[in-house]
Amino acid sequence: MEQIIIKIKDKKKIPFLKQLLKQMDFIEVVDSSAKKRKSRKKEILDGIEESVEQVKLHLEGKIKLRPLHELLDEL
């Protein structure tokens, strides 16, 4: 399978072009921008989930979290 990357200057034309390409039965349209958004969203949610789990463990006394000033000193 060959791939062609098309850069569209006028964003208003994107829906038209996608619809046109979908009409051709020999072309598969893959929306890479949607994949990137889903990937980024999953990454953010995973980070939040990990943070909540760490706070839960801290409140149970199973781990000790670093003070904020130590984190800021690293920056």
DSSP file (Angstrom, degrees, kcal/mol; ACC not computed):
  #  RESIDUE AA STRUCTURE BP1 BP2  ACC     N-H-->O    O-->H-N    N-H-->O    O-->H-N    TCO  KAPPA ALPHA  PHI   PSI    X-CA   Y-CA   Z-CA
    1    1 A M              0   0    0      0, 0.0     2,-0.2     0, 0.0     0, 0.0   0.000 360.0 360.0 360.0 130.4    0.0    0.0    0.0
    2    2 A E        -     0   0    0      2,-0.0     2,-0.4     0, 0.0     0, 0.0  -0.639 360.0-150.4 -92.4 152.8    1.4    3.4   -0.9
    3    3 A Q        -     0   0    0     -2,-0.2     2,-0.4     2,-0.0     0, 0.0  -0.967   7.7-167.5-124.8 143.3    0.8    6.5    1.1
    4    4 A I        -     0   0    0     -2,-0.4     2,-0.6     2,-0.0    -2,-0.0  -0.998  11.7-148.3-128.3 130.0    0.7   10.1    0.0
    5    5 A I        -     0   0    0     -2,-0.4     2,-0.5     2,-0.0    -2,-0.0  -0.869  14.4-167.8 -99.6 126.6    0.8   13.0    2.4
    6    6 A I        -     0   0    0     -2,-0.6     2,-0.6     2,-0.0    -2,-0.0  -0.960   8.6-155.1-116.8 125.5   -1.2   16.1    1.3
    7    7 A K        -     0   0    0     -2,-0.5     2,-0.6     2,-0.0    -2,-0.0  -0.894  12.3-154.3-101.0 121.1   -0.8   19.4    3.0
    8    8 A I        -     0   0    0     -2,-0.6     3,-0.1     1,-0.2     6,-0.1  -0.845  10.4-166.7-102.4 123.2   -3.9   21.5    2.6
    9    9 A K  S    S+     0   0    0     -2,-0.6     2,-0.8     1,-0.2    -1,-0.2   0.892  78.7  55.6 -75.0 -41.4   -3.4   25.3    2.9
   10   10 A D    >   -     0   0    0      1,-0.2     3,-1.9     2,-0.0     4,-0.3  -0.834  66.9-164.1-100.4 106.6   -7.1   26.2    3.2
   11   11 A K  G >  S+     0   0    0     -2,-0.8     3,-1.0     1,-0.3    -1,-0.2   0.727  85.7  69.1 -63.6 -21.6   -8.6   24.4    6.2
   12   12 A K  G 3  S+     0   0    0      1,-0.2     4,-0.4     2,-0.1    -1,-0.3   0.734  95.8  55.4 -67.3 -21.0  -12.1   25.2    5.0
   13   13 A K  G <> S+     0   0    0     -3,-1.9     4,-2.5     1,-0.2    -1,-0.2   0.543  81.8  89.8 -89.1  -8.8  -11.5   22.8    2.1
   14   14 A I  H <> S+     0   0    0     -3,-1.0     4,-2.7    -4,-0.3     5,-0.2   0.924  85.5  49.1 -59.1 -49.4  -10.6   19.8    4.2
   15   15 A P  H  > S+     0   0    0      0, 0.0     4,-2.4     0, 0.0    -1,-0.2   0.916 112.5  49.6 -58.3 -40.9  -14.1   18.4    4.6
   16   16 A F  H  > S+     0   0    0     -4,-0.4     4,-2.4     1,-0.2    -2,-0.2   0.939 112.4  46.7 -60.6 -47.6  -14.7   18.7    0.8
   17   17 A L  H  X S+     0   0    0     -4,-2.5     4,-2.5     2,-0.2    -1,-0.2   0.903 111.9  50.4 -64.5 -41.5  -11.4   16.9    0.1
   18   18 A K  H  X S+     0   0    0     -4,-2.7     4,-2.3     2,-0.2    -1,-0.2   0.923 111.8  48.1 -61.8 -44.1  -12.1   14.1    2.6
   19   19 A Q  H  X S+     0   0    0     -4,-2.4     4,-1.0    -5,-0.2    -2,-0.2   0.908 111.5  50.5 -63.1 -41.4  -15.6   13.6    1.2
   20   20 A L  H >< S+     0   0    0     -4,-2.4     3,-0.6     1,-0.2     4,-0.4   0.922 111.9  46.8 -61.9 -45.6  -14.2   13.5   -2.4
   21   21 A L  H >< S+     0   0    0     -4,-2.5     3,-1.3     1,-0.2     6,-0.3   0.858 106.0  58.7 -67.1 -35.9  -11.5   10.9   -1.4
   22   22 A K  H 3< S+     0   0    0     -4,-2.3    -1,-0.2     1,-0.3    -2,-0.2   0.765  96.3  64.3 -65.5 -23.6  -14.0    8.7    0.4
   23   23 A Q  T << S+     0   0    0     -4,-1.0     2,-0.7    -3,-0.6    -1,-0.3   0.685  85.9  83.5 -72.2 -17.6  -16.0    8.4   -2.8
   24   24 A M  S X  S-     0   0    0     -3,-1.3     3,-1.6    -4,-0.4    -1,-0.0  -0.796  70.3-155.1 -91.9 117.0  -13.1    6.6   -4.4
   25   25 A D  T 3  S+     0   0    0     -2,-0.7    -1,-0.1     1,-0.3    -3,-0.1   0.594  89.7  59.3 -71.2 -10.0  -13.3    2.9   -3.5
   26   26 A F  T 3  S+     0   0    0      2,-0.0     2,-0.4    -3,-0.0    -1,-0.3   0.326  94.7  78.1 -98.7   7.5   -9.5    2.4   -3.9
   27   27 A I    <   -     0   0    0     -3,-1.6     2,-0.5    -6,-0.3    -3,-0.0  -0.956  60.8-158.4-121.1 134.6   -8.6    5.0   -1.3
   28   28 A E        -     0   0    0     -2,-0.4     2,-0.6     2,-0.0    -6,-0.1  -0.958  14.9-146.8-108.7 123.5   -8.6    4.7    2.5
   29   29 A V        -     0   0    0     -2,-0.5     2,-0.5   -11,-0.1    -2,-0.0  -0.811  14.7-173.0 -94.6 122.5   -8.7    8.0    4.3
   30   30 A V        -     0   0    0     -2,-0.6     2,-1.1     4,-0.0    -2,-0.0  -0.971  16.3-146.2-117.0 118.6   -6.9    8.0    7.7
   31   31 A D     >  -     0   0    0     -2,-0.5     4,-1.3     1,-0.2     3,-0.3  -0.718  17.1-178.6 -87.9  98.4   -7.3   11.1    9.8
   32   32 A S  H  > S+     0   0    0     -2,-1.1     4,-2.1     1,-0.2    -1,-0.2   0.803  77.4  61.1 -70.0 -29.4   -3.9   11.5   11.5
   33   33 A S  H  > S+     0   0    0      1,-0.2     4,-2.0     2,-0.2    -1,-0.2   0.877 103.2  51.0 -66.5 -36.1   -5.0   14.6   13.5
   34   34 A A  H  > S+     0   0    0     -3,-0.3     4,-2.3     2,-0.2    -1,-0.2   0.894 109.1  51.4 -66.4 -39.1   -7.8   12.6   15.2
   35   35 A K  H  X S+     0   0    0     -4,-1.3     4,-2.6     1,-0.2    -2,-0.2   0.915 109.4  49.9 -62.9 -42.8   -5.2    9.9   16.2
   36   36 A K  H  X S+     0   0    0     -4,-2.1     4,-2.5     1,-0.2    -1,-0.2   0.903 110.7  49.5 -64.4 -40.4   -2.9   12.5   17.6
   37   37 A R  H  X S+     0   0    0     -4,-2.0     4,-2.6     2,-0.2    -1,-0.2   0.925 112.8  46.8 -64.7 -43.7   -5.7   14.1   19.7
   38   38 A K  H  X S+     0   0    0     -4,-2.3     4,-2.5     2,-0.2    -2,-0.2   0.904 113.0  49.7 -64.0 -40.9   -6.8   10.7   21.0
   39   39 A S  H  X S+     0   0    0     -4,-2.6     4,-2.2     2,-0.2    -2,-0.2   0.924 113.3  45.5 -63.7 -45.0   -3.2    9.8   21.9
   40   40 A R  H  X S+     0   0    0     -4,-2.5     4,-2.3     2,-0.2    -2,-0.2   0.900 112.4  51.4 -65.5 -41.7   -2.6   13.1   23.7
   41   41 A K  H  X S+     0   0    0     -4,-2.6     4,-2.6     1,-0.2    -2,-0.2   0.917 110.8  48.3 -62.2 -43.4   -5.9   12.8   25.5
   42   42 A K  H  X S+     0   0    0     -4,-2.5     4,-2.6     1,-0.2    -1,-0.2   0.897 109.9  52.7 -63.5 -40.6   -5.0    9.2   26.7
   43   43 A E  H  X S+     0   0    0     -4,-2.2     4,-1.9     2,-0.2    -1,-0.2   0.911 111.3  46.1 -61.5 -43.2   -1.6   10.4   27.8
   44   44 A I  H  X S+     0   0    0     -4,-2.3     4,-2.3     2,-0.2    -2,-0.2   0.931 113.4  48.4 -65.8 -46.3   -3.1   13.2   29.9
   45   45 A L  H  X S+     0   0    0     -4,-2.6     4,-2.5     1,-0.2    -2,-0.2   0.883 110.0  52.3 -63.5 -38.0   -5.7   10.9   31.4
   46   46 A D  H  X S+     0   0    0     -4,-2.6     4,-2.3     2,-0.2    -1,-0.2   0.899 109.5  50.1 -63.1 -40.4   -3.0    8.3   32.2
   47   47 A G  H  X S+     0   0    0     -4,-1.9     4,-2.1     2,-0.2    -2,-0.2   0.898 111.6  47.4 -64.9 -41.1   -1.0   11.0   34.0
   48   48 A I  H  X S+     0   0    0     -4,-2.3     4,-2.6     2,-0.2     5,-0.2   0.916 111.3  51.4 -65.5 -43.1   -4.0   12.1   36.0
   49   49 A E  H  X S+     0   0    0     -4,-2.5     4,-2.1     1,-0.2    -2,-0.2   0.912 110.3  48.9 -60.8 -42.7   -4.8    8.5   36.9
   50   50 A E  H  X S+     0   0    0     -4,-2.3     4,-2.1     2,-0.2    -1,-0.2   0.903 111.2  50.2 -64.1 -40.9   -1.2    7.9   38.1
   51   51 A S  H  X S+     0   0    0     -4,-2.1     4,-2.3     2,-0.2    -2,-0.2   0.916 109.9  49.5 -64.2 -43.8   -1.3   11.1   40.2
   52   52 A V  H  X S+     0   0    0     -4,-2.6     4,-2.5     1,-0.2    -1,-0.2   0.905 110.1  51.7 -62.3 -41.1   -4.5   10.2   41.9
   53   53 A E  H  X S+     0   0    0     -4,-2.1     4,-2.4    -5,-0.2    -1,-0.2   0.896 109.3  50.0 -62.8 -40.4   -3.2    6.7   42.7
   54   54 A Q  H  X S+     0   0    0     -4,-2.1     4,-2.3     2,-0.2    -2,-0.2   0.906 110.7  48.8 -65.6 -41.2    0.0    8.2   44.2
   55   55 A V  H  X S+     0   0    0     -4,-2.3     4,-2.7     2,-0.2    -2,-0.2   0.914 110.8  51.6 -63.7 -42.0   -2.1   10.6   46.4
   56   56 A K  H  X S+     0   0    0     -4,-2.5     4,-1.6     1,-0.2    -2,-0.2   0.933 111.0  47.0 -59.1 -47.2   -4.3    7.6   47.5
   57   57 A L  H  <>S+     0   0    0     -4,-2.4     5,-2.5     1,-0.2     6,-0.8   0.875 111.6  52.0 -63.6 -37.0   -1.2    5.6   48.5
   58   58 A H  H ><5S+     0   0    0     -4,-2.3     3,-1.3     1,-0.2    -2,-0.2   0.921 108.1  50.5 -64.8 -44.1    0.2    8.7   50.3
   59   59 A L  H 3<5S+     0   0    0     -4,-2.7    -1,-0.2     1,-0.3    -2,-0.2   0.810 109.0  52.2 -65.6 -28.4   -3.1    9.1   52.3
   60   60 A E  T 3<5S-     0   0    0     -4,-1.6    -1,-0.3    -5,-0.2    -2,-0.2   0.534 116.6-117.7 -81.6  -7.0   -2.9    5.4   53.2
   61   61 A G  T < 5S+     0   0    0     -3,-1.3    -3,-0.2    -4,-0.4    -2,-0.1   0.640  82.5 118.6  81.8  14.8    0.6    5.9   54.5
   62   62 A K  S   <S+     0   0    0     -5,-2.5     2,-0.3    -6,-0.2    -4,-0.2   0.740  76.9  21.8 -87.6 -24.3    2.2    3.5   51.9
   63   63 A I  S    S-     0   0    0     -6,-0.8     2,-0.5    -9,-0.1    -2,-0.2  -0.959  70.3-132.4-138.0 159.1    4.4    6.1   50.2
   64   64 A K        -     0   0    0     -2,-0.3     2,-0.2    -3,-0.1    -6,-0.0  -0.954  21.8-145.2-113.0 128.7    5.8    9.5   51.0
   65   65 A L        -     0   0    0     -2,-0.5   -10,-0.0     1,-0.1    -2,-0.0  -0.602  22.0-108.3 -90.7 152.9    5.5   12.3   48.5
   66   66 A R        -     0   0    0     -2,-0.2    -1,-0.1     1,-0.1     5,-0.0  -0.538  37.5-106.2 -78.3 144.1    8.2   14.9   48.0
   67   67 A P    >>  -     0   0    0      0, 0.0     4,-1.3     0, 0.0     3,-0.8  -0.317  28.2-114.2 -65.4 153.7    7.4   18.4   49.2
   68   68 A L  H 3> S+     0   0    0      1,-0.3     4,-2.5     2,-0.2     5,-0.2   0.861 113.5  61.0 -58.5 -39.3    6.6   21.1   46.5
   69   69 A H  H 3> S+     0   0    0      1,-0.2     4,-1.9     2,-0.2    -1,-0.3   0.836 101.5  53.8 -62.8 -30.4    9.8   23.1   47.2
   70   70 A E  H <> S+     0   0    0     -3,-0.8     4,-1.2     2,-0.2    -1,-0.2   0.911 109.3  48.0 -68.4 -40.5   11.9   20.0   46.3
   71   71 A L  H  X S+     0   0    0     -4,-1.3     4,-0.8     1,-0.2     3,-0.4   0.923 112.6  48.4 -63.5 -43.6   10.1   19.8   42.9
   72   72 A L  H >< S+     0   0    0     -4,-2.5     3,-0.5     1,-0.2    -1,-0.2   0.843 104.8  59.2 -66.9 -33.7   10.6   23.5   42.3
   73   73 A D  H 3< S+     0   0    0     -4,-1.9    -1,-0.2     1,-0.2    -2,-0.2   0.820  99.6  59.0 -63.8 -30.2   14.3   23.3   43.2
   74   74 A E  H 3<        0   0    0     -4,-1.2    -1,-0.2    -3,-0.4    -2,-0.2   0.799 360.0 360.0 -68.7 -27.7   14.7   20.8   40.4
   75   75 A L    <<        0   0    0     -4,-0.8    -1,-0.3    -3,-0.5    -2,-0.2   0.498 360.0 360.0 -75.7 360.0   13.4   23.3   37.8
